[in-house]
């Protein structure tokens, strides 16, 4: 398995990266929340890792500092 960080991910890789289902990725695409790029000849969609990272937002919940 390669340790190379890919800039472009497939639908399956995107779902694995965010730990969501493929359907969730398709929902984000259909809702216009997640941009994607179509390969010529109908060979699939590709999503930029940076666009996936933008879906992740820091929690506003306070963390208890006591251990």
Steps between C-alpha positions, in 0.01 A plus 500: 500500500632841403553769764472770231240768578268533203362839400214347298275230645230273360153481655603191697823657621314818596250303705780310674691821567201664672378169648155541347305297246526538124140623507599786731766608249240487219259699718764770556561512124129517413438772760784708354697478823790304349651593163621219275664450165380253238752297302458504124321201356286446810783336690393629837515798730799637686498719809780717631618408850503872589126520422436207733707668771277809470201287604667441835438779748642531849259423780383795707461272800723580797743229601533432871862578585505286813657158469 
